[in-house]
Amino acid sequence: MERSARLNKILLLVLFVPLSLLVLLPFYAIALASFKPGKELIRYGLNLKLDFSVMSLDNYTFLFSGNNDYFTWFFNSMLLTIVQVALTLFISATVAYGFSAYEFKGKTFLFICVLMIMMVPFEILLLPLYRLIFNLGLMNTYSAIILPGLANASTIFFFRQYLLGVPREMIAAGRVDGASEYGIYLRLILPVMKPAFAAMGILNAMGSWNNLLWPFMVLSNPAKFTLPIGLKTLLTPYGNNYDLLVVGSFFSIIPIFILFVMFQKYFIDGMTAGAVKG
C-alpha cells in the first residue's frame, strides 16, 4: 500500500511539475521584458533570453515616478473591483439562497432563465445594454459598469449548487430558535458559505480586474479609466509606450496573484464542494 502511494506521488510530480513550469513560462517572459527597454520588445518580442546587458530598473523607475497615470488607473480598477465583487457576491448569494431554501410559484421557470442567461454570450447583450445605460443617464459612471453584473448567472448557479448541500435542519433549527428569515440567512447561512465566497470572489475579481470591452464602451473620462483601458491607450497610431505597457502589465498581475495565494485553500474547497452538490 505504501509503495503504491509513493508511486502515485512520483507520477503526479512527474506530470505536474513540467506542467507547472509550462504555465509559469509566460509570467517569466513578461517579468524579463519588464526589465528591458520597449524597443527590445518591438525587435524581438517576448522571449526567455536573460540578457543583463540590456536589463535595468528604468521601467520601474518610470512607473513609480508619478509622471504617468498608471496608478490612477490602478486605484480606479481596485476600487471598482472591490465594490463590484462585494455587491455581486452578496446579491447572487441572496438569489441563490432563495432558489435553494424556498418553494414558490415559477421557481423552476426562473431558474431555467438563469441557466439560459449563462448560455448567452455577453457580446450579444452589448447593444441593448448600451442603449439601456444611455437611456438611464448612467454613461461615464462606474454604476454603468457595476449594475449589469450584480446578479451574475454563473455565480448564482454555483451558490445554488453549494447551498443544496447545506443541511435543511440548520434552517429549521434557526426558525425554532425564533430567528427571522433574514437572521437565518445572515447569521447561519452566510458563515458556512465562506469557501464558496472565496472561490467565486477570486473568479469574479479576475473578471472585473481584466474587464476591458464593457468599461471601454461606457467610460470616456480619462480620469475614470480602469487599468485595462489605460494600458490600451498606450498603444496608439501615433506612438507606443512599450516601456510603461510591459512593466504595467506585469505589475497588474500582482493583486490577483496575492488574492489567489491568500484564499487558495478556500478556493479549492469551494470549487470541489460546489462541483459535487446536486
C-alpha positions in Angstrom: 0.0 0.0 0.0 2.8 2.4 0.9 4.7 1.6 -2.2 1.6 2.2 -4.3 1.0 5.6 -2.6 4.7 6.6 -3.1 4.5 5.6 -6.8 1.3 7.7 -7.2 3.1 10.7 -5.7 6.1 10.3 -8.0 3.8 10.0 -11.1 1.9 13.2 -10.0 5.2 15.0 -9.6 6.4 13.9 -13.0 3.2 15.1 -14.5 2.5 18.3 -12.7 6.0 19.8 -12.2 6.6 20.2 -16.0 3.0 21.3 -16.4 3.5 24.0 -13.7 6.7 25.2 -15.4 5.0 25.4 -18.7 2.2 27.5 -17.2 4.7 29.8 -15.5 6.7 30.5 -18.7 4.5 33.4 -19.9 4.9 35.1 -16.5 8.7 34.6 -16.6 8.8 36.1 -20.1 6.8 39.2 -19.2 8.8 39.5 -16.0 12.0 39.6 -18.0 10.5 42.0 -20.5 9.6 44.4 -17.7 13.4 45.0 -17.1 14.2 45.6 -20.8 13.6 48.7 -22.9 10.5 48.8 -25.0 12.5 48.8 -28.2 13.7 45.3 -27.3 10.1 44.1 -27.2 9.5 45.6 -30.6 12.6 44.0 -32.1 12.4 40.5 -30.5 9.0 40.2 -28.9 8.5 38.3 -25.6 11.3 35.8 -25.2 13.1 33.9 -22.5 16.6 35.2 -23.1 18.3 36.5 -20.0 20.4 39.4 -21.3 21.9 41.5 -18.4 23.4 44.0 -20.9 20.0 45.5 -21.7 18.2 44.9 -18.4 17.7 47.7 -15.9 15.3 49.2 -13.4 14.5 52.2 -15.7 10.9 50.9 -16.4 10.1 50.5 -12.7 11.7 54.0 -12.0 9.4 55.5 -14.6 6.4 53.5 -13.3 6.8 54.9 -9.8 8.0 58.4 -10.8 4.5 59.8 -10.9 5.0 61.1 -14.5 2.2 58.9 -15.8 -1.4 58.0 -15.0 -0.8 54.3 -14.2 -1.6 54.4 -10.5 -4.8 56.4 -11.2 -5.9 53.6 -13.4 -4.7 51.1 -10.9 -6.7 52.5 -8.0 -9.7 53.0 -10.2 -9.6 49.3 -11.0 -9.0 48.4 -7.4 -12.0 50.4 -6.2 -14.3 49.2 -8.9 -13.3 45.5 -8.4 -13.8 45.6 -4.6 -17.2 47.2 -4.9 -18.4 45.1 -7.8 -17.2 41.8 -6.3 -18.7 42.5 -2.8 -22.1 43.5 -4.2 -22.1 40.7 -6.8 -21.3 38.0 -4.2 -23.9 39.3 -1.7 -26.8 39.7 -4.2 -26.0 36.5 -6.1 -25.8 34.6 -2.8 -29.2 36.0 -1.8 -30.8 35.0 -5.1 -29.2 31.5 -4.8 -30.5 31.1 -1.2 -34.0 31.9 -2.4 -33.7 29.2 -5.1 -32.3 26.6 -2.7 -34.3 27.2 0.5 -37.8 28.2 -0.6 -40.6 26.9 -2.7 -42.5 29.4 -4.7 -44.6 29.7 -7.9 -42.4 30.0 -11.0 -39.2 28.8 -9.2 -38.3 26.3 -11.9 -39.0 28.7 -14.7 -36.9 31.4 -13.2 -34.0 29.0 -12.6 -34.2 27.9 -16.2 -34.0 31.6 -17.2 -30.7 31.8 -15.1 -29.4 28.8 -17.0 -30.3 30.3 -20.3 -28.6 33.6 -19.5 -25.4 31.6 -18.8 -25.6 30.4 -22.4 -25.9 33.8 -24.0 -22.5 35.4 -24.9 -22.1 38.9 -23.5 -21.4 40.3 -26.9 -25.0 39.7 -27.9 -26.1 41.9 -25.0 -23.8 44.8 -25.7 -26.1 46.9 -27.9 -29.3 46.6 -25.9 -27.4 47.0 -22.6 -25.6 50.1 -24.0 -28.9 51.6 -25.0 -30.4 50.9 -21.6 -27.5 52.5 -19.8 -27.6 55.5 -22.2 -31.4 56.0 -21.6 -30.9 55.8 -17.8 -28.3 58.6 -18.0 -25.5 56.4 -16.5 -22.9 56.8 -19.2 -19.4 57.6 -18.0 -20.2 56.4 -14.5 -19.0 53.4 -12.5 -22.6 52.5 -11.9 -22.8 51.6 -15.6 -20.1 49.0 -15.1 -21.3 47.6 -11.7 -25.1 47.4 -12.2 -25.3 44.9 -15.2 -23.4 42.2 -13.4 -24.8 42.4 -9.8 -26.9 39.2 -10.3 -24.3 37.1 -12.1 -25.9 34.0 -13.6 -22.8 31.8 -13.2 -22.3 32.9 -9.6 -26.0 32.3 -8.8 -25.8 28.8 -10.2 -22.6 27.9 -8.3 -24.0 29.3 -5.0 -27.3 27.4 -5.5 -25.5 24.1 -6.1 -23.4 24.8 -3.0 -26.4 25.6 -0.8 -28.2 22.4 -1.8 -25.6 20.7 0.3 -26.3 22.7 3.4 -28.4 20.6 5.9 -32.0 21.8 5.9 -32.1 21.1 9.7 -29.9 24.2 10.1 -32.6 26.4 8.7 -35.3 24.6 10.7 -33.3 25.0 13.9 -33.0 28.7 13.3 -36.7 29.0 12.9 -37.3 27.0 16.1 -35.0 29.3 18.0 -37.1 32.3 16.8 -34.6 33.7 14.3 -36.1 35.7 11.5 -35.6 34.7 7.8 -33.1 37.5 7.4 -31.4 36.4 10.6 -31.1 32.8 9.4 -29.6 33.9 6.2 -27.2 36.4 7.7 -26.1 34.5 10.8 -26.4 30.9 9.8 -26.1 30.6 6.0 -23.5 33.2 5.1 -20.9 32.0 7.5 -21.0 28.4 6.1 -20.6 29.8 2.6 -17.0 31.1 3.1 -15.4 28.5 0.7 -18.0 29.3 -1.9 -17.4 33.1 -1.4 -13.7 32.6 -1.8 -14.0 30.6 -5.0 -16.4 33.0 -6.6 -14.7 36.0 -5.2 -11.4 35.1 -7.0 -13.2 34.3 -10.3 -15.3 37.5 -10.2 -12.3 39.6 -9.1 -10.3 38.3 -12.1 -13.2 39.1 -14.4 -13.7 42.6 -13.1 -10.0 43.4 -12.9 -9.4 42.3 -16.5 -12.6 43.6 -18.0 -11.9 45.8 -21.0 -14.8 45.7 -23.5 -17.7 47.0 -21.4 -15.9 49.7 -19.4 -14.3 50.9 -22.7 -17.7 51.4 -24.2 -19.3 53.3 -21.3 -16.3 55.4 -19.9 -15.0 58.4 -21.8 -13.4 60.5 -19.0 -9.6 59.6 -18.8 -9.7 60.3 -15.0 -12.1 57.3 -14.6 -10.3 54.9 -16.9 -9.6 51.4 -15.4 -6.2 49.7 -15.8 -7.1 47.7 -18.9 -8.4 50.8 -20.7 -5.4 52.8 -19.5 -2.9 50.2 -20.8 -4.8 50.1 -24.1 -4.3 53.9 -24.5 -0.6 53.3 -24.5 -0.9 51.7 -28.0 -1.9 54.4 -30.5 -1.3 55.0 -34.2 0.9 58.0 -33.2 3.3 56.2 -30.8 3.5 53.2 -28.5 4.8 53.4 -24.9 6.0 49.8 -24.5 8.2 50.7 -21.6 5.2 51.5 -19.4 3.0 48.9 -21.1 5.1 45.9 -20.2 6.0 46.8 -16.7 2.5 48.0 -16.0 1.0 44.7 -17.4 3.4 42.7 -15.2 2.6 44.8 -12.1 -1.2 44.4 -12.7 -0.8 40.6 -12.2 0.3 41.1 -8.6 -3.1 41.9 -6.9 -4.8 38.8 -8.4 -1.8 36.6 -7.6 -1.8 37.8 -3.9 -5.6 37.3 -3.8 -5.3 33.7 -5.0 -2.4 32.9 -2.7 -4.3 34.2 0.3 -7.5 32.3 -0.4 -6.3 29.3 -2.4 -7.3 26.8 0.3 -10.9 28.2 0.4 -10.9 28.4 -3.4 -10.1 24.7 -3.8 -12.6 23.7 -1.0 -15.3 25.9 -2.6 -14.8 24.6 -6.1 -14.7 21.0 -5.1 -17.7 21.3 -2.8 -19.7 23.2 -5.4 -18.9 20.6 -8.0 -20.5 17.7 -6.1 -23.6 19.3 -4.8 -26.7 18.2 -6.8 
